[in-house]
Amino acid sequence: MIKVIVVGGGAAGMMAAIAAAENGAEVTLFEKNEKLGKKIYITGKGRCNVTNDCEPEAFFENIVSNPKFLYSAYYGFDNKRLIELIENEGCKLKTERGNRVFPVSDHSSDIISAFNKRLKKLGVKIILNTKITGLIIEDNICVGVKASSHNTPPERSSNNDSKKSGEIFRADRIILATGGMSYPTTGSTGDGIDWAGSAGHKIEICRPALVPFNINEEWVKELQGLSLKNVSAKLTAGKKTIYSGFGEMLFTHFGVSGPLILSASSFYAAFMEKHKDYKEDTKLKLDLKSSLTEEQLDKRLIRDFEKYSNKLFKNSLGDLLPSKLIGVIVKLSKIDPEKPVNLITKEERNHLVSILKDLTMTVGSTRGFSEAIITHGGVNTKMINPSTMESKIISGLYFCGEMIDADALTGGFNLQIAWSTGHLAGESACC
Ligand SMILES: Cc1cc2nc3c(=O)[nH]c(=O)nc-3n(C[C@H](O)[C@H](O)[C@H](O)COP(=O)(O)OP(=O)(O)OC[C@H]3O[C@@H](n4cnc5c(N)ncnc54)[C@H](O)[C@@H]3O)c2cc1C
């Protein structure tokens, strides 16, 4: 019987362990935390958007980095098979807006329980509280892992195994599923990416993605708490547009967040990867009135100004903008707030239109890994066989999940990457 070790008990690792056990392997799953799936617990705001019930084309359209690398993994184990697996373990799922799939209970813990049940049924040996510290590689073959001591007393481990520091575990195949670097408090600290690099694999720089932006302009802080729907955003680096999209966003005490901004941040990370020496400013440009052309917006302003002809400029924008935004727009327009509306010139109105159609901010930085939903970068996909997830340079070593340089937009796609690559790694490790 083939012996398989899986390192990391997140989405990819649990799935890899299940697939390997289903294919007849004797599987041991190591997790440094006190329980499996700590990150899954916080996904989807505690509801776990477990996958997206879309057609394959839409799945690949939502992958930001290396979609082609994922073809075999996804077609081998897609959203439909995942849904079947979870529901067969008694956790019913529902599909919401945007084809996002959640447990009917709205509790991510039910997803984790379904996986725990399956692992138990298949007899996977789960060793918790045990941090793997490195790989054992002999003649370019991975033959085992080194473990450190338990983080907590052995009696709290699932199988009461007491491990001494430096203990070695050997197996025929090793699957790494240690995740990326985002939300490190969940256990994802990039360990496997470091080992892969030390073993000779090319590593793409890890960058936070699906992450809010810090904005340099002070006036943004005045908008804290303001959420905008139906806004168009563009992210530019010099003359190049890195991202353009439409949707919802939120102003915060540090800058901007919300679905539209998170999507923009993934393209920001991809741009920074391609242009490592880029030092100029990156600008975020909002079109606050995207349903109107400049001419239409101008006409709308003329109408509003006629309606409020006896008012001061600062009191004339209530029909057009949310109240929180008015003060900032008035300030940026450089029109005297106390000026009677009927005295506003065409030039002043034109400038106001340009601000509303092109509200520009400077991206200072991202909020970093502690607030990033995913990691962009990781093990270079050219170092991995896409049909098996095995390393091309170290045999017997497999990769899956977020530690690979493949990531997606929000909507359940990132977890599906973990499920699909985990399944392929587990299945292939038994051949
Ligand atoms: C707040 C938040 C919300 C999210 N919401 C969603 C969502 O709703 N839908 C979606 O599709 N995606 C979501 N994601 C992204 C998704 O959770 C990840 O892409 C996915 O969990 C990655 O799975 P993984 O198994 O590759 O890695 P991880 O989940 O990071 O698992 C890696 C595991 O390996 C363990 N480990 C690491 N190093 C060692 C070691 N040395 N020894 C032993 N164990 C080790 C870690 O403790 C961890 O349990 C969200 C992410 C965050 C942070």
The ligand as a Tripos MOL2 file, in Angstrom:
@<TRIPOS>MOLECULE
LIG
   53    58     1     0     0
SMALL
NO_CHARGES

@<TRIPOS>ATOM
      1 C1        -10.9910   36.1120    5.4700 C.3       1 LIG1
      2 C2        -10.9650   35.1720    4.2870 C.ar      1 LIG1
      3 C3        -12.1410   34.8580    3.6590 C.ar      1 LIG1
      4 C4        -12.1280   34.0180    2.5450 C.ar      1 LIG1
      5 N1        -13.3210   33.6800    1.9770 N.ar      1 LIG1
      6 C5        -13.3230   32.8540    0.9060 C.ar      1 LIG1
      7 C6        -14.5620   32.3990    0.3550 C.ar      1 LIG1
      8 O1        -15.6370   32.6650    0.8960 O.2       1 LIG1
      9 N2        -14.4950   31.6290   -0.7680 N.ar      1 LIG1
     10 C7        -13.3090   31.2700   -1.3500 C.ar      1 LIG1
     11 O2        -13.3160   30.6000   -2.3770 O.2       1 LIG1
     12 N3        -12.1340   31.6140   -0.7980 N.ar      1 LIG1
     13 C8        -12.1110   32.3820    0.3170 C.ar      1 LIG1
     14 N4        -10.9260   32.7020    0.8950 N.ar      1 LIG1
     15 C9         -9.6650   32.1420    0.3240 C.3       1 LIG1
     16 C10        -9.5420   30.6620    0.7270 C.3       1 LIG1
     17 O3         -9.8630   30.5410    2.0870 O.3       1 LIG1
     18 C11        -8.1220   30.1330    0.4740 C.3       1 LIG1
     19 O4         -7.7640   30.3630   -0.8670 O.3       1 LIG1
     20 C12        -8.0470   28.6360    0.7630 C.3       1 LIG1
     21 O5         -8.4670   28.3780    2.0810 O.3       1 LIG1
     22 C13        -6.6340   28.1010    0.5660 C.3       1 LIG1
     23 O6         -6.6150   26.7680    1.0030 O.3       1 LIG1
     24 P1         -5.2430   25.9870    1.2390 P.3       1 LIG1
     25 O7         -5.6220   24.6760    1.7830 O.co2     1 LIG1
     26 O8         -4.3980   26.0470    0.0340 O.co2     1 LIG1
     27 O9         -4.4620   26.8260    2.3340 O.3       1 LIG1
     28 P2         -4.8310   27.1540    3.8580 P.3       1 LIG1
     29 O10        -6.2810   27.2440    4.0480 O.co2     1 LIG1
     30 O11        -3.9850   28.3230    4.1850 O.co2     1 LIG1
     31 O12        -4.3340   25.8720    4.6590 O.3       1 LIG1
     32 C14        -2.9980   25.6030    4.9180 C.3       1 LIG1
     33 C15        -2.9110   24.7800    6.1850 C.3       1 LIG1
     34 O13        -1.5590   24.3260    6.3400 O.3       1 LIG1
     35 C16        -1.2040   24.4200    7.7070 C.3       1 LIG1
     36 N5          0.2470   24.5440    7.7680 N.ar      1 LIG1
     37 C17         0.9980   25.5400    7.2800 C.ar      1 LIG1
     38 N6          2.2980   25.3100    7.5320 N.ar      1 LIG1
     39 C18         2.3640   24.1230    8.2080 C.ar      1 LIG1
     40 C19         3.4350   23.3720    8.7550 C.ar      1 LIG1
     41 N7          4.6900   23.8060    8.6940 N.pl3     1 LIG1
     42 N8          3.1500   22.2150    9.3890 N.ar      1 LIG1
     43 C20         1.8560   21.7740    9.4900 C.ar      1 LIG1
     44 N9          0.8030   22.4660    9.0070 N.ar      1 LIG1
     45 C21         1.0530   23.6250    8.3590 C.ar      1 LIG1
     46 C22        -1.9070   25.6850    8.1630 C.3       1 LIG1
     47 O14        -2.0410   25.7210    9.5650 O.3       1 LIG1
     48 C23        -3.2290   25.6010    7.4280 C.3       1 LIG1
     49 O15        -4.2200   24.9240    8.1840 O.3       1 LIG1
     50 C24       -10.8990   33.4990    2.0410 C.ar      1 LIG1
     51 C25        -9.7120   33.7960    2.7080 C.ar      1 LIG1
     52 C26        -9.7310   34.6200    3.8280 C.ar      1 LIG1
     53 C27        -8.4450   34.9130    4.5360 C.3       1 LIG1
@<TRIPOS>BOND
     1     1     2 1
     2     2     3 ar
     3     2    52 ar
     4     3     4 ar
     5     4     5 ar
     6     4    50 ar
     7     5     6 ar
     8     6     7 ar
     9     6    13 1
    10     7     8 2
    11     7     9 ar
    12     9    10 ar
    13    10    11 2
    14    10    12 ar
    15    12    13 ar
    16    13    14 ar
    17    14    15 1
    18    14    50 ar
    19    15    16 1
    20    16    17 1
    21    16    18 1
    22    18    19 1
    23    18    20 1
    24    20    21 1
    25    20    22 1
    26    22    23 1
    27    23    24 1
    28    24    25 2
    29    24    26 1
    30    24    27 1
    31    27    28 1
    32    28    29 2
    33    28    30 1
    34    28    31 1
    35    31    32 1
    36    32    33 1
    37    33    34 1
    38    33    48 1
    39    34    35 1
    40    35    36 1
    41    35    46 1
    42    36    37 ar
    43    36    45 ar
    44    37    38 ar
    45    38    39 ar
    46    39    40 ar
    47    39    45 ar
    48    40    41 1
    49    40    42 ar
    50    42    43 ar
    51    43    44 ar
    52    44    45 ar
    53    46    47 1
    54    46    48 1
    55    48    49 1
    56    50    51 ar
    57    51    52 ar
    58    52    53 1
@<TRIPOS>SUBSTRUCTURE
     1 LIG1         1 GROUP 0 **** ****
